[in-house]
């Protein structure tokens, strides 16, 4: 069961809008992202042969979900860049420095949604502005709705998984090193992955 009302995908010929399931109306509202049960991750290709995974540990965010009109749903996330964690203190220090994120000068990365749409089933797409190093460019994130539940503490939760790809040089992240065998040390394409748990505001 999806979080938003949507058209019946089984009939492609002038189908009438699907009726909104009454259960979905209860999910409409404002939510706060739960950092302790959320992962904001990324993957970069290293030396052309393997993947290095990382994540951010300090962030905050909010969602507005509209069960009747997906286009009215929104998302906002702020990430502390100094919280980057790739499992290597030396690599993290390099990423925080002047070759990459310059966290002293640009301490925060932000995402602000500009549009949202239902794709059918539990699949959704959200587009928004990603700001890194003072550069703002649009990205599109594909999302899967994982469901809704009330936890043992009475919190009403929703969950999403998401993925996107960016070209880091478009945000001014251009540092690299050539390999003797050809190619470069760090890929320009970065894969983003998200596991999001959000709690409905009282």
DAGIGI-V869352 format. One record per pair of residues at least 12 apart in sequence whose ideal C-beta (glycine too) atoms are under 7 Angstrom apart, sorted by the first residue. I is the first residue (numbers start at 1). GAP is how many residues later the second one is. Records with the same first field share a line. If there is no record, write none. Layout:
I: GAP, GAP
//
This chain:
1: 20
2: 116, 119, 120, 143
3: 21, 24, 62, 64, 142, 155
4: 20, 63, 66, 114
5: 13, 15, 19, 62, 63
6: 12, 112, 114
9: 111
20: 47, 48
24: 43
25: 42
27: 38, 40, 121, 131
28: 37, 38, 39, 40
29: 36, 171, 172
30: 32, 34, 171
31: 31, 32, 34, 127, 167, 168, 169, 170
32: 30, 166, 167, 169
33: 27, 28, 29, 30, 163, 165
34: 163, 164, 165
35: 24
37: 160
38: 157, 158, 159
39: 16, 155, 156
40: 15, 16, 19, 39, 154
41: 12, 13, 14, 152
42: 12, 148, 149, 150
43: 148
44: 142, 143, 146
45: 142
46: 139, 140
47: 132, 138
48: 131, 135
52: 34
54: 30, 31, 32
55: 30
56: 23, 27, 28
57: 26, 28
58: 22, 25
59: 18, 19, 20, 21
60: 18
61: 14, 15, 16, 17
62: 14
63: 12, 135
65: 93
70: 46, 47, 48, 54
71: 44, 45, 46
73: 43
74: 39
75: 36, 38, 51, 53
76: 36
77: 33, 34
78: 30, 32
79: 29, 30
80: 27, 28
81: 20, 22, 25, 26, 27, 28
82: 14, 21, 25
84: 12
99: 76
100: 73, 75
102: 31
106: 27, 28
109: 22, 23
110: 21
111: 17, 19
112: 16, 17
113: 13, 14, 15
114: 13, 14, 15
115: 12
122: 22, 23
123: 19, 21
124: 19, 21
125: 15, 17, 18
126: 15, 17
127: 13
132: 39
133: 38, 39, 40
135: 36, 37
137: 33, 34
139: 25, 27
140: 24
141: 21, 23
142: 20, 21, 22
143: 17, 18, 19
144: 16, 17
145: 15
146: 13, 14, 15
147: 12
155: 44
156: 43, 44
157: 40, 41, 42
158: 40
159: 37, 38
160: 36
161: 33, 34
162: 32, 34
163: 29, 30
164: 28
165: 24, 25, 26, 27
166: 24, 26
167: 21, 22
168: 20, 22
169: 19
//
